Amino acid sequence: MERLQKLIARAGVCSRRAAEDLITAGRVTVDGQIVRELGAKADTNQKICVDGKPLHFDTEKIYLLLNKPRGYVSTAHDDRGRKTVLDLLGENFRGRVYPVGRLDLNSEGLLILTNDGDLTNALIHPRYEVAKTYRAKISGDVTEEKLDRLRAGIELDDGLTAPAEVYLLDADTVEVTIHEGRNRQVRRMFAAVGCDVKRLRRIRFAGLTLDGLKVGKWRSLTAAEVAALKGAFT
């Protein structure tokens, strides 16, 4: 028996966090009964459905790398009708994937898409401190004193950030590596020291880079890349 949200993620429907929202919304049934409790458990021999569609646990795993442009939301569906990153896969793409973590609407760069729920959970879980590197165009006076505050950790409305690796590349361009995944974290970190992020691009995540991948394009991860990602958590 496993927690229901873990089974939903393993079946490739969505991440565990998103699965919890499905459960509490009453969109999940087990053997015909609606389950709303996040602690509920089930096994693969039971009939588990999301929105009336049964889960399948033998689905082939898909691993994609996307160079996200601005103007797309990092979700599988958007209630407001905005373009999502899945629209970039094209009409001929077959398979169901979802983004690992998020880049906000106006951020761009490296995004992993997969239907591997266990890998998704490992990549976004704070326990593993997976490195994410961003290049930010900044307005405002960028001083070493401000950057040192980011390097030491800075207080945000949801708590103190972990120390960040911060490098000033030129007068208005900063490279930042963090090991957390809070909502709009890099933008909020700079706002806390009186700077505004005008452009934000993720250039590295979990050892992967965007080398050779144009904006708006995607590719499948190689077997070696997938093995390296999984090997980091074993």
C-alpha positions as CSV (number, residue, x, y, z in Angstrom):
1,M,0.0,0.0,0.0
2,E,1.2,3.5,-0.9
3,R,-0.1,7.0,-0.4
4,L,-2.6,7.8,-3.1
5,Q,-0.7,11.0,-4.3
6,K,2.4,8.9,-4.9
7,L,0.5,6.4,-7.0
8,I,-1.0,9.2,-9.1
9,A,2.4,10.7,-9.7
10,R,3.9,7.3,-10.6
11,A,1.1,6.8,-13.2
12,G,2.3,10.0,-14.9
13,V,-0.7,12.2,-14.2
14,C,1.0,15.0,-12.4
15,S,3.4,15.7,-9.6
16,R,2.7,14.6,-6.0
17,R,2.0,18.1,-5.0
18,A,-0.6,18.5,-7.8
19,A,-2.0,15.1,-7.0
20,E,-2.8,16.3,-3.5
21,D,-4.9,19.1,-5.0
22,L,-6.8,16.5,-7.1
23,I,-7.5,14.4,-4.0
24,T,-8.8,17.3,-1.9
25,A,-10.9,18.5,-4.8
26,G,-12.7,15.2,-4.8
27,R,-11.5,14.2,-8.3
28,V,-10.0,10.9,-7.3
29,T,-11.8,7.6,-6.7
30,V,-10.6,4.3,-5.4
31,D,-12.8,1.3,-6.4
32,G,-15.6,3.7,-7.2
33,Q,-15.4,5.7,-3.9
34,I,-14.3,9.3,-3.8
35,V,-11.2,9.8,-1.6
36,R,-10.4,13.3,-0.2
37,E,-8.0,12.3,2.6
38,L,-4.3,13.0,1.8
39,G,-3.2,10.2,4.1
40,A,-5.3,7.6,2.2
41,K,-3.4,4.6,0.8
42,A,-4.1,2.2,-2.1
43,D,-2.3,-0.3,-4.3
44,T,-1.9,-0.8,-8.0
45,N,-4.4,-3.8,-7.9
46,Q,-7.2,-1.4,-7.1
47,K,-9.1,0.7,-9.6
48,I,-7.8,4.3,-9.1
49,C,-9.4,7.0,-11.3
50,V,-8.8,10.7,-11.8
51,D,-11.7,12.5,-13.3
52,G,-13.2,9.1,-14.1
53,K,-10.2,7.9,-16.1
54,P,-8.4,4.9,-14.7
55,L,-4.7,5.0,-13.9
56,H,-2.2,2.8,-15.7
57,F,1.1,2.0,-14.1
58,D,2.9,0.5,-17.1
59,T,3.2,3.8,-19.0
60,E,6.5,4.3,-20.7
61,K,8.5,7.0,-19.0
62,I,9.2,10.2,-21.0
63,Y,12.0,12.7,-20.2
64,L,12.2,16.0,-22.1
65,L,14.3,19.2,-21.9
66,L,12.6,22.4,-22.9
67,N,14.0,25.9,-23.5
68,K,10.9,27.9,-22.2
69,P,10.3,31.3,-23.7
70,R,8.5,34.1,-21.9
71,G,4.7,34.2,-22.1
72,Y,4.0,30.5,-21.2
73,V,2.9,29.2,-17.9
74,S,4.6,26.1,-16.4
75,T,1.5,24.0,-15.9
76,A,-0.2,21.2,-17.8
77,H,-3.5,23.2,-17.8
78,D,-4.4,26.8,-17.1
79,D,-7.9,27.8,-16.0
80,R,-7.3,31.3,-17.4
81,G,-6.7,30.1,-20.9
82,R,-3.1,31.2,-21.1
83,K,-0.5,29.3,-23.2
84,T,1.2,26.5,-21.3
85,V,4.6,24.9,-21.9
86,L,2.8,21.8,-23.2
87,D,1.6,23.9,-26.2
88,L,5.3,24.1,-27.2
89,L,5.5,20.3,-27.7
90,G,3.3,20.5,-30.9
91,E,0.2,18.8,-32.0
92,N,2.0,15.6,-33.1
93,F,3.5,14.9,-29.6
94,R,2.0,11.8,-28.1
95,G,2.3,11.2,-24.4
96,R,1.3,12.9,-21.2
97,V,4.0,14.9,-19.3
98,Y,4.1,17.7,-16.8
99,P,6.8,20.2,-15.8
100,V,9.2,19.6,-13.0
101,G,8.8,22.7,-10.8
102,R,7.9,26.0,-12.3
103,L,9.2,29.0,-14.2
104,D,6.8,31.9,-13.9
105,L,5.1,33.5,-16.9
106,N,7.8,36.0,-17.6
107,S,10.8,33.8,-16.8
108,E,12.5,31.6,-19.4
109,G,15.0,28.9,-19.8
110,L,15.6,25.3,-18.8
111,L,12.6,23.2,-17.8
112,I,12.3,19.4,-17.5
113,L,9.1,17.7,-18.5
114,T,8.4,14.1,-17.5
115,N,5.8,11.6,-16.4
116,D,8.1,10.1,-13.9
117,G,6.6,11.0,-10.6
118,D,9.4,9.6,-8.4
119,L,12.0,11.6,-10.2
120,T,9.9,14.7,-10.2
121,N,9.5,14.5,-6.4
122,A,13.3,14.0,-5.9
123,L,14.2,16.9,-8.1
124,I,11.9,19.4,-6.3
125,H,12.2,18.0,-2.7
126,P,14.1,20.4,-0.5
127,R,15.9,17.5,1.1
128,Y,18.0,16.9,-2.0
129,E,19.0,20.6,-2.5
130,V,19.2,20.3,-6.3
131,A,21.1,23.2,-7.8
132,K,19.3,25.6,-10.1
133,T,21.3,28.4,-11.8
134,Y,19.8,31.6,-13.2
135,R,21.1,34.6,-15.2
136,A,19.3,37.8,-14.2
137,K,19.2,41.2,-15.8
138,I,18.9,43.7,-13.0
139,S,17.8,47.3,-12.7
140,G,18.9,49.2,-9.6
141,D,22.2,49.7,-8.0
142,V,23.9,46.3,-7.8
143,T,26.6,46.5,-5.1
144,E,28.8,43.8,-3.6
145,E,27.2,44.6,-0.2
146,K,23.8,43.6,-1.6
147,L,25.2,40.5,-3.3
148,D,26.9,39.5,0.0
149,R,23.5,39.7,1.7
150,L,22.1,37.2,-0.9
151,R,25.2,35.0,-0.5
152,A,24.6,34.8,3.3
153,G,20.8,34.2,3.1
154,I,18.1,36.9,3.2
155,E,14.8,37.1,5.0
156,L,11.7,36.8,2.8
157,D,8.1,36.7,3.9
158,D,8.3,32.9,4.0
159,G,11.5,32.7,5.9
160,L,15.3,33.0,5.6
161,T,16.7,31.7,2.3
162,A,19.6,29.3,2.2
163,P,23.0,30.9,1.1
164,A,23.2,31.4,-2.6
165,E,26.1,31.4,-5.0
166,V,26.1,34.9,-6.6
167,Y,28.4,36.3,-9.3
168,L,28.3,39.7,-10.9
169,L,29.0,39.2,-14.6
170,D,28.7,42.9,-15.6
171,A,27.0,46.0,-14.4
172,D,23.5,44.7,-14.7
173,T,23.8,40.9,-15.1
174,V,24.1,38.5,-12.2
175,E,24.4,34.7,-12.1
176,V,22.6,33.1,-9.1
177,T,22.6,29.5,-8.0
178,I,20.1,28.4,-5.4
179,H,19.2,25.0,-3.9
180,E,15.6,25.8,-3.0
181,G,12.4,26.1,-5.0
182,R,10.2,28.7,-3.5
183,N,7.7,30.6,-5.6
184,R,9.4,33.5,-7.6
185,Q,12.4,33.1,-5.2
186,V,15.1,34.8,-7.3
187,R,12.9,37.8,-8.1
188,R,11.9,38.2,-4.4
189,M,15.5,37.9,-3.3
190,F,16.6,40.8,-5.4
191,A,13.5,42.8,-4.5
192,A,14.6,42.4,-0.8
193,V,17.8,44.2,-1.6
194,G,16.2,47.0,-3.6
195,C,16.8,45.6,-7.1
196,D,14.3,44.7,-9.8
197,V,14.7,41.7,-12.1
198,K,14.0,42.7,-15.7
199,R,14.8,39.4,-17.3
200,L,15.3,36.0,-15.7
201,R,16.6,32.9,-17.5
202,R,17.4,29.5,-15.9
203,I,20.5,28.2,-17.6
204,R,21.3,25.1,-15.5
205,F,19.2,22.6,-13.5
206,A,20.4,19.3,-11.9
207,G,23.5,19.3,-14.1
208,L,21.6,19.9,-17.3
209,T,22.2,22.9,-19.6
210,L,20.5,24.4,-22.7
211,D,23.6,24.0,-24.9
212,G,22.4,23.9,-28.5
213,L,18.7,24.1,-27.7
214,K,16.9,27.1,-29.2
215,V,14.3,29.1,-27.4
216,G,10.9,27.4,-27.7
217,K,12.4,24.0,-28.7
218,W,12.7,20.8,-26.8
219,R,14.5,17.5,-27.0
220,S,14.4,14.1,-25.3
221,L,17.0,13.5,-22.6
222,T,19.6,10.9,-23.5
223,A,19.8,7.6,-21.6
224,A,23.0,8.8,-20.0
225,E,21.3,12.1,-18.8
226,V,18.4,10.2,-17.3
227,A,20.7,7.8,-15.6
228,A,22.7,10.7,-14.1
229,L,19.6,12.3,-12.8
230,K,18.4,9.1,-11.2
231,G,21.8,8.3,-9.9
232,A,22.0,11.5,-7.9
233,F,19.2,10.3,-5.6
234,T,20.3,6.7,-5.0
